[in-house]
C-alpha cells in the first residue's frame, strides 16, 4: 500500500512540475494600420499566436505582438506564396513580437534569461478562412 501512495505522490509531483504553456497575461497588442487586412483579420491572426504561445511556449512570457505591416507581409507573400508556392494558401500575414525567456530556456532551444525582439510569426489562410500558424523565428 505504501508503494501505491509513493507512486501517486511521485505522479502528482511530476505532473505539477511538468511544463505548461507560456505567459500571455500582460501581452500588449500594438495596432498597426493596413491596407491589406482589416482590423478583424489582424486580430484573428494575433489570437492564433497568443493561443499557441499560451499552450506551447513554456518558460516564456509574451510581452508584445503586432502586425508587421503591409510591406513586410507583401514581401513574404511574394516569396512564400507566389514565387515558391511553399504553403497551400492564397493569403499570408506576418506578425512580430517580443518575449522573455526564463532560466529554463523555454523548451531548451532558446537562450535562458533573455529577450527575443522582432520575432516573426507567419500565418496563412485560404479564401478568407481561419489563419493557420506555419512558421516563426528570425528572418
SEROSE-748930 format. One line per field, with one value per residue (C-alpha): residue number from 1; x, y negated, z negated. Coordinates in Angstrom, 3 decimals, decimal comma. Example, Ala and Ser with C-alpha at 12.3 -4.5 7.8 and 13.67 -1.06 7.14 Angstrom:
num: 1 2
x: 12,300 13,670
y: 4,500 1,060
z: -7,800 -7,140
***
This chain:
num: 1 2 3 4 5 6 7 8 9 10 11 12 13 14 15 16 17 18 19 20 21 22 23 24 25 26 27 28 29 30 31 32 33 34 35 36 37 38 39 40 41 42 43 44 45 46 47 48 49 50 51 52 53 54 55 56 57 58 59 60 61 62 63 64 65 66 67 68 69 70 71 72 73 74 75 76 77 78 79 80 81 82 83 84 85 86 87 88 89 90 91 92 93 94 95 96 97 98 99 100 101 102 103 104 105 106 107 108 109 110 111 112 113 114 115 116 117 118 119 120 121 122 123 124 125 126 127 128 129 130 131 132 133 134 135 136 137 138 139
x: 0,000 2,900 4,202 0,889 0,886 4,514 3,760 0,755 2,773 5,531 2,984 1,342 4,734 5,845 2,584 2,873 6,421 5,678 5,853 2,792 2,313 3,758 2,602 0,317 -1,452 0,017 0,747 0,495 -1,161 0,016 -2,374 -0,806 -2,794 -3,088 -4,450 -4,272 -6,134 -8,962 -8,520 -10,569 -8,291 -5,203 -6,790 -7,805 -4,195 -2,874 -5,260 -3,960 -0,432 -1,491 -3,251 -0,233 2,111 -0,169 -0,349 3,195 5,800 6,667 9,098 8,397 6,417 4,909 5,333 4,025 2,734 1,721 1,077 4,459 2,996 1,923 5,435 6,819 3,695 3,753 7,440 6,898 3,738 5,600 8,380 6,358 3,120 3,851 7,457 7,952 4,464 5,685 2,248 -1,043 -2,855 -3,763 -3,095 -0,182 0,209 3,309 3,227 6,128 6,578 8,849 9,064 11,164 12,674 13,184 16,120 14,846 15,420 11,824 11,891 15,692 16,179 16,101 18,704 17,921 17,272 16,990 14,639 13,740 12,711 11,464 10,445 8,305 5,253 3,907 0,282 -1,621 -5,214 -7,271 -10,397 -10,673 -10,832 -9,078 -5,454 -3,000 0,421 3,014 6,391 8,196 11,620 14,052 14,293
y: 0,000 -2,341 -1,782 -2,901 -6,078 -6,739 -6,208 -8,556 -11,179 -10,993 -11,192 -14,282 -15,904 -15,131 -16,462 -19,670 -20,199 -19,430 -22,236 -24,289 -26,943 -30,409 -33,515 -35,777 -37,564 -41,022 -40,933 -44,333 -44,267 -47,118 -48,378 -48,810 -50,199 -48,084 -48,464 -44,683 -43,435 -44,633 -45,130 -41,939 -39,936 -41,096 -40,498 -36,955 -36,195 -37,640 -35,479 -32,344 -33,175 -34,192 -30,824 -28,981 -30,810 -30,151 -26,455 -25,643 -28,226 -27,077 -29,305 -32,277 -35,485 -37,163 -40,906 -42,415 -41,446 -43,398 -43,160 -43,505 -45,852 -45,669 -45,996 -43,027 -40,959 -41,649 -40,695 -37,429 -36,654 -37,132 -34,804 -32,046 -32,034 -33,411 -32,538 -29,281 -28,035 -26,870 -26,964 -25,815 -29,097 -32,318 -34,740 -35,205 -37,571 -38,386 -39,300 -40,426 -40,029 -40,286 -37,758 -36,994 -33,594 -32,441 -30,468 -27,191 -28,357 -27,574 -24,216 -24,222 -25,722 -29,340 -31,325 -31,285 -34,630 -36,504 -38,659 -37,997 -41,146 -41,226 -37,553 -36,871 -34,660 -33,546 -32,585 -31,562 -31,065 -30,351 -32,110 -34,276 -31,237 -30,729 -31,692 -28,842 -29,300 -27,822 -29,228 -31,520 -32,867 -35,495 -36,131
z: 0,000 -0,769 2,762 4,237 2,133 3,014 6,696 6,550 4,693 7,311 10,135 8,601 8,073 11,620 13,028 11,040 12,320 15,954 18,467 19,033 21,648 21,860 20,063 22,120 19,261 19,874 23,588 25,260 28,668 30,866 33,521 36,960 39,883 43,007 46,493 46,967 43,911 41,721 38,013 37,502 39,828 37,947 34,552 35,586 36,610 33,348 31,343 33,094 31,931 28,420 28,034 29,473 27,107 24,130 24,995 26,074 25,053 21,551 19,674 21,936 21,430 24,482 23,905 27,146 30,563 33,666 37,367 39,117 41,719 45,336 46,789 44,837 45,464 49,218 49,442 47,542 49,539 52,790 51,671 49,948 51,942 55,398 56,246 54,372 53,510 50,103 48,486 49,935 49,286 51,006 48,134 45,761 42,822 40,793 37,120 34,998 31,272 28,281 25,491 22,447 21,685 18,103 16,694 18,190 21,765 22,681 24,422 24,299 27,749 26,557 24,658 20,923 19,214 22,492 24,520 28,137 30,049 33,621 33,606 36,696 36,990 40,385 40,774 43,882 44,909 47,991 49,184 46,079 43,784 40,458 40,005 39,527 37,897 40,256 39,197 36,758 35,945 37,082 40,755
***
